[in-house]
Each structure stands twice: as C-alpha cells, then as structure tokens.
Amino acid sequence: MSQESKYNFKFEDLKVYQKAMDFGELVNIIVRKFPNHELYALSSQFRRAADSIALNIAEGYPGSDAQFIKHLNHAIFSANECVSCSTKARRRNYINFEEDEENRKLLSELTKMMSSLRKRIKERNTNP
C-alpha cells in the first residue's frame, strides 16, 4: 500500500491526470517484455510518449488557459503516438491483440477526457 503525500497539487485531483499516470505505469510494465534491441527504440519511445501525457497535463495546469490548452494538445499528440507504438508492438508480436486493444481503449478514454477538458476551457473563455 502506497503512502499519501501531505503535499497536494491541484492538478493531481484531475481524473484525466490520474488516468494518464496509471497509463504511463502500465506502459512501463508492458515494454519490459520487448526484446533488448528495442530498448533504445520502440520501448523508449512508447514509455516517453506515455509519460508525456501526464507530464503535459501537469506542466500546463498552472498556466493561463491558452497555455493549458497548448499542453493538452501536446498530451493528445502523445496519446496518438502511443496508439502507433502499441500497434507497432502488436505487429512485431511483442504484445497480443488483447493487450493492444486494451491500450487503445485506455488511450481512447484519455483522449476523450482531454478533448472534453479542452472544450470546457475554450467555452468558459467565450461565455464569461
């Protein structure tokens, strides 16, 4: 059981951030079964793209709405990159269809959540 920090940052309360953190940890486990020759290639790329989702949400959160939208866009781009990494991993037989399908489901959920958040931010700026 992990301990809870007594220091909380507001972005950590966002469900999309929590799901993005979970996805990054899942990818970290998945790539461990990739062959060694992928260590600095697909394994690294997949991990970096997966981690980038949560990192961009956190980085953009305290800034202006325009900055947050920009970082949400980067997080969405990283999620799309993860789709491609997962597909490559399946095509190279590093993961099976079901694992790829689960990745795609989680990434679809994350992307929808980020798009919805982005839309709400834009709407609050046009309807003060």
N, CA, C and O atoms as a GROMACS GRO file, in nm:
protein
  512
    1MET      N    1   0.084  -0.119   0.000
    1MET     CA    2   0.000   0.000   0.000
    1MET      C    3   0.089   0.125   0.000
    1MET      O    4   0.178   0.137   0.083
    2SER      N    5   0.064   0.216  -0.092
    2SER     CA    6   0.147   0.336  -0.101
    2SER      C    7   0.096   0.443  -0.005
    2SER      O    8  -0.023   0.451   0.025
    3GLN      N    9   0.188   0.524   0.041
    3GLN     CA   10   0.153   0.632   0.131
    3GLN      C   11   0.106   0.752   0.052
    3GLN      O   12   0.145   0.772  -0.063
    4GLU      N   13   0.021   0.833   0.114
    4GLU     CA   14  -0.027   0.957   0.053
    4GLU      C   15   0.059   1.073   0.102
    4GLU      O   16   0.087   1.083   0.222
    5SER      N   17   0.099   1.157   0.012
    5SER     CA   18   0.176   1.275   0.050
    5SER      C   19   0.085   1.376   0.118
    5SER      O   20  -0.033   1.386   0.085
    6LYS      N   21   0.139   1.449   0.212
    6LYS     CA   22   0.060   1.555   0.275
    6LYS      C   23   0.065   1.683   0.192
    6LYS      O   24   0.002   1.783   0.226
    7TYR      N   25   0.142   1.680   0.084
    7TYR     CA   26   0.152   1.795  -0.007
    7TYR      C   27   0.079   1.761  -0.135
    7TYR      O   28   0.121   1.672  -0.210
    8ASN      N   29  -0.029   1.831  -0.161
    8ASN     CA   30  -0.112   1.802  -0.277
    8ASN      C   31  -0.108   1.919  -0.375
    8ASN      O   32  -0.113   2.035  -0.335
    9PHE      N   33  -0.098   1.885  -0.503
    9PHE     CA   34  -0.104   1.986  -0.609
    9PHE      C   35  -0.239   1.971  -0.678
    9PHE      O   36  -0.286   1.860  -0.700
   10LYS      N   37  -0.300   2.082  -0.714
   10LYS     CA   38  -0.437   2.083  -0.766
   10LYS      C   39  -0.453   1.993  -0.889
   10LYS      O   40  -0.555   1.925  -0.902
   11PHE      N   41  -0.356   1.992  -0.978
   11PHE     CA   42  -0.369   1.911  -1.100
   11PHE      C   43  -0.378   1.762  -1.067
   11PHE      O   44  -0.431   1.685  -1.146
   12GLU      N   45  -0.326   1.722  -0.950
   12GLU     CA   46  -0.332   1.581  -0.912
   12GLU      C   47  -0.475   1.534  -0.885
   12GLU      O   48  -0.502   1.414  -0.882
   13ASP      N   49  -0.567   1.628  -0.864
   13ASP     CA   50  -0.708   1.594  -0.841
   13ASP      C   51  -0.781   1.565  -0.972
   13ASP      O   52  -0.890   1.508  -0.970
   14LEU      N   53  -0.722   1.603  -1.085
   14LEU     CA   54  -0.787   1.580  -1.214
   14LEU      C   55  -0.789   1.431  -1.247
   14LEU      O   56  -0.684   1.365  -1.246
   15LYS      N   57  -0.907   1.377  -1.275
   15LYS     CA   58  -0.920   1.235  -1.310
   15LYS      C   59  -0.835   1.201  -1.433
   15LYS      O   60  -0.775   1.094  -1.440
   16VAL      N   61  -0.831   1.291  -1.529
   16VAL     CA   62  -0.754   1.266  -1.651
   16VAL      C   63  -0.606   1.254  -1.619
   16VAL      O   64  -0.536   1.173  -1.680
   17TYR      N   65  -0.558   1.334  -1.526
   17TYR     CA   66  -0.418   1.324  -1.484
   17TYR      C   67  -0.392   1.190  -1.417
   17TYR      O   68  -0.292   1.124  -1.446
   18GLN      N   69  -0.482   1.149  -1.328
   18GLN     CA   70  -0.467   1.021  -1.257
   18GLN      C   71  -0.466   0.904  -1.356
   18GLN      O   72  -0.385   0.812  -1.343
   19LYS      N   73  -0.557   0.908  -1.455
   19LYS     CA   74  -0.562   0.802  -1.556
   19LYS      C   75  -0.435   0.802  -1.642
   19LYS      O   76  -0.384   0.697  -1.679
   20ALA      N   77  -0.386   0.921  -1.673
   20ALA     CA   78  -0.263   0.933  -1.753
   20ALA      C   79  -0.144   0.877  -1.675
   20ALA      O   80  -0.057   0.810  -1.732
   21MET      N   81  -0.139   0.903  -1.545
   21MET     CA   82  -0.032   0.847  -1.461
   21MET      C   83  -0.040   0.695  -1.462
   21MET      O   84   0.062   0.627  -1.475
   22ASP      N   85  -0.160   0.642  -1.448
   22ASP     CA   86  -0.179   0.496  -1.448
   22ASP      C   87  -0.136   0.436  -1.582
   22ASP      O   88  -0.073   0.330  -1.586
   23PHE      N   89  -0.171   0.504  -1.692
   23PHE     CA   90  -0.134   0.452  -1.824
   23PHE      C   91   0.018   0.449  -1.840
   23PHE      O   92   0.072   0.352  -1.895
   24GLY      N   93   0.086   0.552  -1.794
   24GLY     CA   94   0.233   0.554  -1.801
   24GLY      C   95   0.295   0.437  -1.727
   24GLY      O   96   0.392   0.377  -1.774
   25GLU      N   97   0.239   0.403  -1.612
   25GLU     CA   98   0.291   0.290  -1.535
   25GLU      C   99   0.261   0.157  -1.605
   25GLU      O  100   0.343   0.066  -1.602
   26LEU      N  101   0.144   0.147  -1.667
   26LEU     CA  102   0.108   0.027  -1.743
   26LEU      C  103   0.206   0.005  -1.858
   26LEU      O  104   0.255  -0.106  -1.879
   27VAL      N  105   0.236   0.111  -1.933
   27VAL     CA  106   0.329   0.101  -2.045
   27VAL      C  107   0.468   0.061  -1.995
   27VAL      O  108   0.536  -0.019  -2.060
   28ASN      N  109   0.509   0.113  -1.882
   28ASN     CA  110   0.638   0.077  -1.826
   28ASN      C  111   0.648  -0.074  -1.800
   28ASN      O  112   0.754  -0.133  -1.819
   29ILE      N  113   0.538  -0.134  -1.760
   29ILE     CA  114   0.534  -0.279  -1.738
   29ILE      C  115   0.532  -0.353  -1.872
   29ILE      O  116   0.602  -0.453  -1.890
   30ILE      N  117   0.452  -0.304  -1.966
   30ILE     CA  118   0.438  -0.368  -2.097
   30ILE      C  119   0.572  -0.379  -2.169
   30ILE      O  120   0.605  -0.484  -2.223
   31VAL      N  121   0.649  -0.270  -2.170
   31VAL     CA  122   0.772  -0.267  -2.251
   31VAL      C  123   0.882  -0.356  -2.194
   31VAL      O  124   0.981  -0.383  -2.262
   32ARG      N  125   0.867  -0.400  -2.071
   32ARG     CA  126   0.968  -0.489  -2.011
   32ARG      C  127   0.980  -0.622  -2.086
   32ARG      O  128   1.083  -0.688  -2.080
   33LYS      N  129   0.873  -0.660  -2.158
   33LYS     CA  130   0.881  -0.786  -2.231
   33LYS      C  131   0.921  -0.767  -2.378
   33LYS      O  132   0.926  -0.864  -2.454
   34PHE      N  133   0.950  -0.644  -2.416
   34PHE     CA  134   1.002  -0.619  -2.551
   34PHE      C  135   1.145  -0.672  -2.559
   34PHE      O  136   1.213  -0.679  -2.458
   35PRO      N  137   1.190  -0.710  -2.678
   35PRO     CA  138   1.328  -0.759  -2.691
   35PRO      C  139   1.430  -0.649  -2.663
   35PRO      O  140   1.401  -0.530  -2.676
   36ASN      N  141   1.550  -0.691  -2.624
   36ASN     CA  142   1.656  -0.596  -2.588
   36ASN      C  143   1.690  -0.499  -2.700
   36ASN      O  144   1.725  -0.384  -2.673
   37HIS      N  145   1.680  -0.542  -2.825
   37HIS     CA  146   1.717  -0.450  -2.933
   37HIS      C  147   1.620  -0.333  -2.946
   37HIS      O  148   1.648  -0.237  -3.018
   38GLU      N  149   1.506  -0.338  -2.875
   38GLU     CA  150   1.410  -0.227  -2.876
   38GLU      C  151   1.431  -0.131  -2.760
   38GLU      O  152   1.360  -0.031  -2.747
   39LEU      N  153   1.529  -0.161  -2.674
   39LEU     CA  154   1.549  -0.082  -2.553
   39LEU      C  155   1.559   0.068  -2.581
   39LEU      O  156   1.495   0.148  -2.512
   40TYR      N  157   1.637   0.106  -2.680
   40TYR     CA  158   1.654   0.248  -2.712
   40TYR      C  159   1.572   0.290  -2.834
   40TYR      O  160   1.592   0.397  -2.890
   41ALA      N  161   1.480   0.204  -2.873
   41ALA     CA  162   1.394   0.232  -2.988
   41ALA      C  163   1.248   0.235  -2.941
   41ALA      O  164   1.207   0.327  -2.872
   42LEU      N  165   1.172   0.134  -2.980
   42LEU     CA  166   1.028   0.135  -2.953
   42LEU      C  167   0.997   0.138  -2.803
   42LEU      O  168   0.904   0.207  -2.761
   43SER      N  169   1.072   0.064  -2.723
   43SER     CA  170   1.047   0.063  -2.577
   43SER      C  171   1.058   0.205  -2.520
   43SER      O  172   0.969   0.252  -2.449
   44SER      N  173   1.166   0.270  -2.553
   44SER     CA  174   1.191   0.405  -2.504
   44SER      C  175   1.086   0.504  -2.557
   44SER      O  176   1.035   0.587  -2.482
   45GLN      N  177   1.057   0.494  -2.683
   45GLN     CA  178   0.960   0.585  -2.747
   45GLN      C  179   0.822   0.570  -2.682
   45GLN      O  180   0.756   0.670  -2.652
   46PHE      N  181   0.778   0.445  -2.662
   46PHE     CA  182   0.648   0.417  -2.603
   46PHE      C  183   0.643   0.472  -2.460
   46PHE      O  184   0.545   0.537  -2.422
   47ARG      N  185   0.746   0.448  -2.382
   47ARG     CA  186   0.749   0.496  -2.243
   47ARG      C  187   0.747   0.650  -2.239
   47ARG      O  188   0.674   0.709  -2.161
   48ARG      N  189   0.828   0.711  -2.322
   48ARG     CA  190   0.834   0.858  -2.322
   48ARG      C  191   0.702   0.919  -2.364
   48ARG      O  192   0.657   1.017  -2.305
   49ALA      N  193   0.639   0.862  -2.467
   49ALA     CA  194   0.510   0.915  -2.513
   49ALA      C  195   0.403   0.896  -2.406
   49ALA      O  196   0.322   0.986  -2.382
   50ALA      N  197   0.402   0.780  -2.342
   50ALA     CA  198   0.302   0.753  -2.237
   50ALA      C  199   0.322   0.847  -2.118
   50ALA      O  200   0.225   0.902  -2.066
   51ASP      N  201   0.447   0.865  -2.076
   51ASP     CA  202   0.474   0.955  -1.964
   51ASP      C  203   0.442   1.100  -2.000
   51ASP      O  204   0.401   1.178  -1.914
   52SER      N  205   0.460   1.135  -2.125
   52SER     CA  206   0.438   1.272  -2.170
   52SER      C  207   0.292   1.316  -2.154
   52SER      O  208   0.265   1.436  -2.141
   53ILE      N  209   0.200   1.222  -2.154
   53ILE     CA  210   0.059   1.259  -2.139
   53ILE      C  211   0.039   1.327  -2.003
   53ILE      O  212  -0.009   1.441  -1.997
   54ALA      N  213   0.074   1.258  -1.895
   54ALA     CA  214   0.058   1.315  -1.760
   54ALA      C  215   0.149   1.436  -1.740
   54ALA      O  216   0.108   1.535  -1.678
   55LEU      N  217   0.272   1.428  -1.791
   55LEU     CA  218   0.365   1.539  -1.773
   55LEU      C  219   0.314   1.668  -1.836
   55LEU      O  220   0.330   1.776  -1.778
   56ASN      N  221   0.252   1.659  -1.953
   56ASN     CA  222   0.198   1.778  -2.018
   56ASN      C  223   0.077   1.833  -1.945
   56ASN      O  224   0.059   1.955  -1.937
   57ILE      N  225  -0.007   1.745  -1.891
   57ILE     CA  226  -0.122   1.793  -1.813
   57ILE      C  227  -0.072   1.870  -1.692
   57ILE      O  228  -0.121   1.980  -1.663
   58ALA      N  229   0.026   1.814  -1.622
   58ALA     CA  230   0.081   1.880  -1.504
   58ALA      C  231   0.151   2.011  -1.540
   58ALA      O  232   0.134   2.112  -1.472
   59GLU      N  233   0.228   2.010  -1.647
   59GLU     CA  234   0.303   2.129  -1.686
   59GLU      C  235   0.211   2.244  -1.727
   59GLU      O  236   0.239   2.360  -1.695
   60GLY      N  237   0.104   2.213  -1.796
   60GLY     CA  238   0.016   2.318  -1.845
   60GLY      C  239  -0.083   2.370  -1.744
   60GLY      O  240  -0.136   2.480  -1.759
   61TYR      N  241  -0.110   2.291  -1.640
   61TYR     CA  242  -0.218   2.324  -1.547
   61TYR      C  243  -0.207   2.460  -1.480
   61TYR      O  244  -0.306   2.534  -1.478
   62PRO      N  245  -0.092   2.498  -1.425
   62PRO     CA  246  -0.091   2.624  -1.350
   62PRO      C  247  -0.086   2.749  -1.438
   62PRO      O  248  -0.096   2.860  -1.387
   63GLY      N  249  -0.072   2.731  -1.567
   63GLY     CA  250  -0.058   2.847  -1.655
   63GLY      C  251  -0.192   2.907  -1.696
   63GLY      O  252  -0.296   2.877  -1.638
   64SER      N  253  -0.186   2.993  -1.795
   64SER     CA  254  -0.307   3.054  -1.848
   64SER      C  255  -0.390   2.947  -1.920
   64SER      O  256  -0.341   2.837  -1.947
   65ASP      N  257  -0.514   2.980  -1.950
   65ASP     CA  258  -0.599   2.887  -2.024
   65ASP      C  259  -0.536   2.852  -2.159
   65ASP      O  260  -0.539   2.737  -2.201
   66ALA      N  261  -0.478   2.951  -2.226
   66ALA     CA  262  -0.414   2.926  -2.356
   66ALA      C  263  -0.297   2.829  -2.340
   66ALA      O  264  -0.278   2.740  -2.423
   67GLN      N  265  -0.218   2.846  -2.234
   67GLN     CA  266  -0.105   2.756  -2.208
   67GLN      C  267  -0.154   2.615  -2.177
   67GLN      O  268  -0.097   2.517  -2.224
   68PHE      N  269  -0.262   2.606  -2.097
   68PHE     CA  270  -0.314   2.475  -2.061
   68PHE      C  271  -0.367   2.404  -2.185
   68PHE      O  272  -0.345   2.284  -2.202
   69ILE      N  273  -0.437   2.476  -2.271
   69ILE     CA  274  -0.488   2.417  -2.396
   69ILE      C  275  -0.372   2.368  -2.482
   69ILE      O  276  -0.378   2.259  -2.539
   70LYS      N  277  -0.267   2.447  -2.491
   70LYS     CA  278  -0.149   2.407  -2.568
   70LYS      C  279  -0.091   2.277  -2.514
   70LYS      O  280  -0.057   2.187  -2.591
   71HIS      N  281  -0.079   2.266  -2.383
   71HIS     CA  282  -0.024   2.144  -2.322
   71HIS      C  283  -0.120   2.026  -2.334
   71HIS      O  284  -0.076   1.911  -2.349
   72LEU      N  285  -0.250   2.052  -2.327
   72LEU     CA  286  -0.347   1.944  -2.351
   72LEU      C  287  -0.333   1.893  -2.494
   72LEU      O  288  -0.342   1.772  -2.517
   73ASN      N  289  -0.312   1.983  -2.588
   73ASN     CA  290  -0.289   1.940  -2.727
   73ASN      C  291  -0.166   1.851  -2.737
   73ASN      O  292  -0.168   1.749  -2.806
   74HIS      N  293  -0.059   1.889  -2.670
   74HIS     CA  294   0.062   1.807  -2.670
   74HIS      C  295   0.036   1.670  -2.608
   74HIS      O  296   0.087   1.569  -2.655
   75ALA      N  297  -0.044   1.669  -2.501
   75ALA     CA  298  -0.078   1.543  -2.436
   75ALA      C  299  -0.160   1.454  -2.530
   75ALA      O  300  -0.141   1.332  -2.533
   76ILE      N  301  -0.250   1.514  -2.606
   76ILE     CA  302  -0.330   1.438  -2.704
   76ILE      C  303  -0.238   1.384  -2.814
   76ILE      O  304  -0.253   1.270  -2.857
   77PHE      N  305  -0.143   1.466  -2.859
   77PHE     CA  306  -0.048   1.418  -2.960
   77PHE      C  307   0.030   1.298  -2.907
   77PHE      O  308   0.053   1.202  -2.979
   78SER      N  309   0.071   1.304  -2.780
   78SER     CA  310   0.143   1.193  -2.718
   78SER      C  311   0.056   1.068  -2.709
   78SER      O  312   0.104   0.956  -2.729
   79ALA      N  313  -0.071   1.086  -2.678
   79ALA     CA  314  -0.164   0.972  -2.673
   79ALA      C  315  -0.174   0.908  -2.812
   79ALA      O  316  -0.173   0.785  -2.825
   80ASN      N  317  -0.183   0.991  -2.914
   80ASN     CA  318  -0.188   0.937  -3.051
   80ASN      C  319  -0.059   0.863  -3.085
   80ASN      O  320  -0.062   0.760  -3.153
   81GLU      N  321   0.053   0.914  -3.038
   81GLU     CA  322   0.181   0.847  -3.060
   81GLU      C  323   0.180   0.710  -2.992
   81GLU      O  324   0.234   0.613  -3.046
   82CYS      N  325   0.118   0.701  -2.875
   82CYS     CA  326   0.107   0.574  -2.804
   82CYS      C  327   0.025   0.472  -2.882
   82CYS      O  328   0.055   0.352  -2.878
   83VAL      N  329  -0.078   0.519  -2.952
   83VAL     CA  330  -0.157   0.429  -3.036
   83VAL      C  331  -0.066   0.365  -3.140
   83VAL      O  332  -0.070   0.244  -3.162
   84SER      N  333   0.016   0.446  -3.203
   84SER     CA  334   0.108   0.396  -3.304
   84SER      C  335   0.212   0.301  -3.244
   84SER      O  336   0.244   0.199  -3.304
   85CYS      N  337   0.264   0.335  -3.128
   85CYS     CA  338   0.361   0.248  -3.060
   85CYS      C  339   0.298   0.113  -3.026
   85CYS      O  340   0.361   0.009  -3.043
   86SER      N  341   0.176   0.116  -2.977
   86SER     CA  342   0.107  -0.008  -2.942
   86SER      C  343   0.083  -0.093  -3.066
   86SER      O  344   0.101  -0.215  -3.063
   87THR      N  345   0.044  -0.029  -3.174
   87THR     CA  346   0.022  -0.101  -3.300
   87THR      C  347   0.151  -0.164  -3.350
   87THR      O  348   0.153  -0.280  -3.392
   88LYS      N  349   0.261  -0.086  -3.344
   88LYS     CA  350   0.391  -0.141  -3.383
   88LYS      C  351   0.426  -0.262  -3.298
   88LYS      O  352   0.474  -0.364  -3.349
   89ALA      N  353   0.403  -0.250  -3.166
   89ALA     CA  354   0.434  -0.361  -3.074
   89ALA      C  355   0.352  -0.485  -3.108
   89ALA      O  356   0.404  -0.597  -3.102
   90ARG      N  357   0.226  -0.466  -3.143
   90ARG     CA  358   0.141  -0.580  -3.181
   90ARG      C  359   0.189  -0.640  -3.312
   90ARG      O  360   0.198  -0.762  -3.325
   91ARG      N  361   0.219  -0.557  -3.408
   91ARG     CA  362   0.264  -0.607  -3.539
   91ARG      C  363   0.397  -0.680  -3.531
   91ARG      O  364   0.425  -0.768  -3.613
   92ARG      N  365   0.478  -0.645  -3.432
   92ARG     CA  366   0.608  -0.713  -3.412
   92ARG      C  367   0.596  -0.829  -3.313
   92ARG      O  368   0.695  -0.891  -3.275
   93ASN      N  369   0.472  -0.858  -3.274
   93ASN     CA  370   0.442  -0.968  -3.181
   93ASN      C  371   0.506  -0.953  -3.043
   93ASN      O  372   0.542  -1.052  -2.980
   94TYR      N  373   0.520  -0.828  -2.996
   94TYR     CA  374   0.568  -0.804  -2.860
   94TYR      C  375   0.451  -0.807  -2.762
   94TYR      O  376   0.467  -0.843  -2.645
   95ILE      N  377   0.334  -0.769  -2.812
   95ILE     CA  378   0.210  -0.777  -2.734
   95ILE      C  379   0.106  -0.845  -2.821
   95ILE      O  380   0.119  -0.849  -2.943
   96ASN      N  381   0.003  -0.899  -2.758
   96ASN     CA  382  -0.102  -0.965  -2.836
   96ASN      C  383  -0.216  -0.868  -2.868
   96ASN      O  384  -0.215  -0.752  -2.825
   97PHE      N  385  -0.312  -0.916  -2.943
   97PHE     CA  386  -0.424  -0.832  -2.986
   97PHE      C  387  -0.497  -0.774  -2.865
   97PHE      O  388  -0.530  -0.655  -2.864
   98GLU      N  389  -0.523  -0.856  -2.764
   98GLU     CA  390  -0.599  -0.811  -2.648
   98GLU      C  391  -0.526  -0.699  -2.573
   98GLU      O  392  -0.589  -0.604  -2.527
   99GLU      N  393  -0.394  -0.710  -2.561
   99GLU     CA  394  -0.316  -0.605  -2.495
   99GLU      C  395  -0.321  -0.476  -2.576
   99GLU      O  396  -0.337  -0.368  -2.520
  100ASP      N  397  -0.308  -0.487  -2.707
  100ASP     CA  398  -0.318  -0.370  -2.794
  100ASP      C  399  -0.457  -0.308  -2.783
  100ASP      O  400  -0.471  -0.186  -2.776
  101GLU      N  401  -0.558  -0.392  -2.781
  101GLU     CA  402  -0.696  -0.343  -2.772
  101GLU      C  403  -0.720  -0.270  -2.640
  101GLU      O  404  -0.788  -0.168  -2.636
  102GLU      N  405  -0.664  -0.323  -2.532
  102GLU     CA  406  -0.676  -0.256  -2.401
  102GLU      C  407  -0.604  -0.121  -2.403
  102GLU      O  408  -0.657  -0.022  -2.351
  103ASN      N  409  -0.486  -0.115  -2.462
  103ASN     CA  410  -0.415   0.012  -2.476
  103ASN      C  411  -0.499   0.112  -2.554
  103ASN      O  412  -0.511   0.228  -2.515
  104ARG      N  413  -0.557   0.066  -2.664
  104ARG     CA  414  -0.638   0.154  -2.749
  104ARG      C  415  -0.761   0.205  -2.673
  104ARG      O  416  -0.800   0.320  -2.687
  105LYS      N  417  -0.821   0.117  -2.593
  105LYS     CA  418  -0.938   0.157  -2.512
  105LYS      C  419  -0.898   0.266  -2.412
  105LYS      O  420  -0.965   0.368  -2.402
  106LEU      N  421  -0.789   0.243  -2.339
  106LEU     CA  422  -0.744   0.340  -2.240
  106LEU      C  423  -0.706   0.473  -2.305
  106LEU      O  424  -0.736   0.580  -2.252
  107LEU      N  425  -0.639   0.466  -2.419
  107LEU     CA  426  -0.600   0.588  -2.491
  107LEU      C  427  -0.721   0.661  -2.546
  107LEU      O  428  -0.722   0.784  -2.549
  108SER      N  429  -0.821   0.588  -2.590
  108SER     CA  430  -0.944   0.649  -2.638
  108SER      C  431  -1.013   0.725  -2.523
  108SER      O  432  -1.059   0.838  -2.541
  109GLU      N  433  -1.019   0.662  -2.406
  109GLU     CA  434  -1.077   0.728  -2.289
  109GLU      C  435  -1.000   0.854  -2.252
  109GLU      O  436  -1.058   0.960  -2.228
  110LEU      N  437  -0.868   0.842  -2.248
  110LEU     CA  438  -0.784   0.957  -2.214
  110LEU      C  439  -0.802   1.072  -2.314
  110LEU      O  440  -0.816   1.188  -2.275
  111THR      N  441  -0.803   1.039  -2.441
  111THR     CA  442  -0.816   1.141  -2.545
  111THR      C  443  -0.951   1.211  -2.535
  111THR      O  444  -0.960   1.334  -2.548
  112LYS      N  445  -1.056   1.135  -2.512
  112LYS     CA  446  -1.190   1.195  -2.496
  112LYS      C  447  -1.194   1.286  -2.374
  112LYS      O  448  -1.252   1.395  -2.380
  113MET      N  449  -1.134   1.243  -2.264
  113MET     CA  450  -1.131   1.326  -2.144
  113MET      C  451  -1.053   1.456  -2.167
  113MET      O  452  -1.096   1.563  -2.125
  114MET      N  453  -0.939   1.445  -2.234
  114MET     CA  454  -0.858   1.565  -2.261
  114MET      C  455  -0.930   1.658  -2.358
  114MET      O  456  -0.926   1.780  -2.341
  115SER      N  457  -0.995   1.603  -2.459
  115SER     CA  458  -1.069   1.685  -2.555
  115SER      C  459  -1.186   1.756  -2.487
  115SER      O  460  -1.214   1.872  -2.516
  116SER      N  461  -1.253   1.686  -2.397
  116SER     CA  462  -1.365   1.744  -2.324
  116SER      C  463  -1.317   1.857  -2.233
  116SER      O  464  -1.380   1.962  -2.225
  117LEU      N  465  -1.206   1.835  -2.165
  117LEU     CA  466  -1.149   1.938  -2.078
  117LEU      C  467  -1.108   2.060  -2.161
  117LEU      O  468  -1.135   2.173  -2.123
  118ARG      N  469  -1.045   2.036  -2.272
  118ARG     CA  470  -1.004   2.145  -2.362
  118ARG      C  471  -1.126   2.224  -2.408
  118ARG      O  472  -1.123   2.347  -2.413
  119LYS      N  473  -1.233   2.154  -2.443
  119LYS     CA  474  -1.356   2.219  -2.488
  119LYS      C  475  -1.417   2.305  -2.377
  119LYS      O  476  -1.462   2.417  -2.403
  120ARG      N  477  -1.419   2.254  -2.254
  120ARG     CA  478  -1.474   2.331  -2.141
  120ARG      C  479  -1.392   2.458  -2.117
  120ARG      O  480  -1.448   2.563  -2.087
  121ILE      N  481  -1.261   2.447  -2.129
  121ILE     CA  482  -1.176   2.565  -2.109
  121ILE      C  483  -1.205   2.668  -2.217
  121ILE      O  484  -1.218   2.787  -2.187
  122LYS      N  485  -1.216   2.623  -2.341
  122LYS     CA  486  -1.246   2.717  -2.450
  122LYS      C  487  -1.382   2.782  -2.432
  122LYS      O  488  -1.398   2.901  -2.456
  123GLU      N  489  -1.481   2.703  -2.388
  123GLU     CA  490  -1.618   2.756  -2.369
  123GLU      C  491  -1.622   2.860  -2.259
  123GLU      O  492  -1.694   2.959  -2.271
  124ARG      N  493  -1.547   2.839  -2.151
  124ARG     CA  494  -1.552   2.936  -2.041
  124ARG      C  495  -1.487   3.068  -2.084
  124ARG      O  496  -1.515   3.173  -2.026
  125ASN      N  497  -1.401   3.063  -2.186
  125ASN     CA  498  -1.341   3.186  -2.236
  125ASN      C  499  -1.432   3.260  -2.333
  125ASN      O  500  -1.420   3.382  -2.348
  126THR      N  501  -1.524   3.189  -2.399
  126THR     CA  502  -1.615   3.255  -2.492
  126THR      C  503  -1.747   3.292  -2.426
  126THR      O  504  -1.822   3.373  -2.479
  127ASN      N  505  -1.776   3.232  -2.308
  127ASN     CA  506  -1.900   3.262  -2.234
  127ASN      C  507  -1.868   3.302  -2.091
  127ASN      O  508  -1.895   3.226  -1.997
  128PRO      N  509  -1.810   3.421  -2.073
  128PRO     CA  510  -1.770   3.460  -1.936
  128PRO      C  511  -1.888   3.486  -1.843
  128PRO      O  512  -1.868   3.519  -1.726
   0.00000   0.00000   0.00000
